[in-house]
């Protein structure tokens, strides 16, 4: 179903909670605890799954990129 637009209904519950329909969860391979960027865009709510890395991992990746740049130049 990847690439196709899937429209389903969800209900706003207590404490502003919304359950993502199982079909969408399965299609996107989402898991409990996944993080999302949420924004309002032209009157629509847009959820985008995100991955959060510890700062140490980001710093190591940056260092590796810098090392690779030195071997290319």
N, C-alpha and C positions, 0 to 999 in steps of 0.2 A: 504494500500500500504506500510505500515511500514515494514522495513527490506528488501525491494526490492530496487535494484539499478535503479534509474531513470535518464536517460540521456536526456538532452534537450539543445537547443542552446540559447545563450544570446549574445547580441551585446554590445561592448564597445562604450559608448556614450561620448559626450563632458564632460569635467572635470573628466574623468576616471570613469564614472558611469556605472553600470551594473544593469539591472532590473532582479530580480530573478523571474523566471516563476511562474505564479499564482498557478499552480498545486503543485509545491514544497512548496510555501508559505502556501497553505492550508494543505498539508500533514504534515508539521512541526508545524502548528498552529503559524506561525510567525505573528507579528503585526508591524505596523509602529513604528519606534523608537527603535526596538530591536537592541541590540548590538551584534557584531560578532568579534571573533578573526579571523584574516586573516593571512595566511602564504603561502609561496611558498615552495612546497615540490616535489622534483624530477621533476621540470618543470610544475607542476600543481598548480593552485590556490585553496587553501582549506579554506572554510569559516565554522566556528564553532559557533553556537549561544552560547552566554554567558549571565549570570545573574550577575549584579553588585549590591552589597549591600553596604549601607553606613557603614563606619568604626564603628560607634556606634553599629550597629546590629552585626557585626562580633565580637566586643569586648564582647557583652552580650552573644553571643553563646559560646565563649571561656570560659567565666566565668561559664556558666551553665554546660559545659562539665567538668570543673575542680571540680565543686560541685558534679556532678554525680560520678566522679572518687573516691572522698572521701567516698561516701556511699558504693561503691563496695569493696574498699580495707579494 
